[in-house]
Amino acid sequence: ATHSYPLQLAEVVVKGYVVPTRPTHADLTQGGIATQDCTIHGGVASRAIDGNTDGYWWSGSSVTHTCGGANTWWQVVLENEAVVSQVDVFNRLDAHSQMLGGATVELLRYEGTDLVLVAAHSLPSATTNIHEFNVYFDNVQAHAVRVTHATHSYPL
């Protein structure tokens, strides 16, 4: 039997600057609205933008948890349009750190009322026991950041 990997994010930090100011490299997720496709075990989306990068589920409940399944996702709509240079993704460490392998970090912009993909980078396939992934972008204007996971199966 197989089961699809859920996303379990300790924190997502977006660095860049709000248009039209100068770069500050402050965390642009503050004031944003986080959502995800599905939540289990109380791992709500807002945990990934609470400022706590601790990757241990049981030490303070600051890790998200989606349900898994095909194309699971987590996203934050930024408070303001921003020029994004870097997205830091913090992984869960106490268990299941391999599940983040191969996830994709996407930058999105509004076209009318729809968010459309403008840039994306994949995380490495091997993520076991790695706490932080720094994903660099070439100063891309974006309104939102999404972390997605295509279906990856593992034996139960």
C-alpha positions as a printed Julia matrix, in Angstrom:
156×3 Matrix{Float64}:
  0.0    0.0     0.0
  1.09   3.57   -0.55
  0.22   6.92    0.96
  0.96  10.39   -0.39
  3.26  12.72    1.55
  1.69  15.64    3.43
  3.48  18.97    3.77
  4.85  19.63    7.28
  6.45  23.08    7.4
  8.07  24.59   10.47
  8.34  28.08    8.94
  8.43  29.91    5.61
 10.32  33.21    5.5
 10.07  35.43    2.4
 12.87  37.97    1.91
 12.9   40.93   -0.43
 11.15  44.28   -0.31
  7.74  45.82   -0.74
  7.29  47.68   -4.01
  8.49  50.5    -4.39
 10.78  50.7    -1.32
 14.39  49.58   -1.04
 15.47  46.08    0.01
 15.17  45.39    3.73
 15.29  41.57    3.72
 12.67  41.6     6.46
 10.3   38.65    6.65
  7.55  39.63    4.22
  5.14  36.94    5.45
  4.27  39.04    8.51
  0.78  40.44    7.94
  0.1   37.88    5.21
 -2.64  35.28    5.13
 -1.6   31.61    5.13
 -3.83  28.81    3.81
 -3.38  25.18    2.81
 -5.42  22.61    0.91
 -6.32  20.54    3.99
 -5.36  20.42    7.69
 -4.97  17.44   10.04
 -3.65  17.01   13.6
 -4.22  20.73   14.26
 -1.32  21.73   11.97
 -2.92  24.94   10.7
 -1.33  26.96    7.88
 -0.6   30.03   10.03
  2.01  28.07   11.99
  4.45  28.49    9.09
  4.39  32.29    9.43
  4.38  32.61   13.24
  8.08  33.5    13.48
  9.0   30.17   15.11
 11.45  28.08   13.02
 11.57  25.22   15.54
 11.06  22.01   13.58
  9.85  19.87   16.47
  6.12  19.09   16.44
  5.88  18.31   20.15
  7.86  21.28   21.48
  5.36  24.02   20.84
  3.16  23.08   17.95
  4.63  25.41   15.35
  4.59  22.97   12.43
  1.9   22.81    9.74
  0.39  19.52    8.59
 -1.6   19.02    5.4
 -3.54  15.85    4.72
 -1.39  14.64    1.83
 -2.81  13.4    -1.42
 -2.26  14.55   -4.97
 -0.77  18.03   -5.31
 -1.01  19.14   -1.69
 -0.13  22.81   -1.1
  0.49  25.55    1.47
  0.57  29.25    0.58
  0.83  32.74    1.98
 -0.66  35.78    0.28
  1.61  38.67    1.2
  0.15  41.83    2.71
  1.68  43.85   -0.17
  3.16  43.08   -3.56
  6.88  42.48   -3.09
 10.1   41.9    -4.95
 11.22  38.49   -3.7
 14.88  37.52   -3.64
 14.79  34.54   -1.27
 12.38  32.11    0.37
 13.63  30.12    3.38
 11.69  26.94    4.07
 12.15  25.34    7.49
 11.53  21.61    7.72
 10.08  19.44   10.46
 12.93  17.65   12.24
 11.57  15.29   14.9
 10.03  12.92   12.35
  9.16  12.73    8.67
 11.76  15.27    7.49
 12.14  13.25    4.28
  8.6   14.18    3.25
  9.59  17.68    2.1
 11.86  16.18   -0.58
 11.04  17.33   -4.09
  8.55  19.99   -2.98
  8.36  23.11   -5.14
  8.49  26.73   -3.97
  6.42  28.94   -6.27
  6.04  32.71   -6.59
  2.66  33.95   -7.8
  1.24  37.28   -9.01
 -2.29  38.48   -9.38
 -3.64  38.79  -12.91
 -7.04  40.25  -12.2
 -8.36  38.11   -9.37
 -6.34  35.0   -10.26
 -2.94  34.09   -8.87
 -0.62  32.91  -11.66
  2.78  31.26  -11.45
  5.73  33.55  -12.27
  8.7   31.56  -10.9
  9.42  28.22   -9.24
 12.29  26.2    -7.78
 12.27  22.64   -6.48
 13.75  21.54   -3.18
 16.24  18.66   -3.3
 14.82  15.16   -3.26
 16.86  14.24   -0.17
 15.66  16.33    2.79
 16.06  14.0     5.76
 17.32  15.87    8.85
 17.84  19.13    6.93
 16.26  22.02    8.82
 16.53  24.99    6.43
 16.36  25.32    2.67
 17.3   28.68    1.1
 15.61  29.15   -2.26
 16.93  32.09   -4.3
 14.96  34.07   -6.86
 16.13  36.84   -9.2
 14.12  39.69   -7.62
 10.73  38.49   -8.83
  7.62  40.61   -8.23
  5.04  38.49   -6.43
  1.89  38.68   -4.34
  2.08  35.15   -2.9
  4.35  32.2    -2.17
  3.15  28.61   -2.47
  4.86  25.37   -1.47
  3.47  22.42   -3.43
  4.05  18.72   -3.39
  3.2   16.44   -6.26
  2.16  12.95   -5.32
  5.07  11.06   -3.78
  4.26   7.7    -2.36
  5.95   5.64    0.3
  5.13   2.22    1.75
  3.06   2.19    4.9
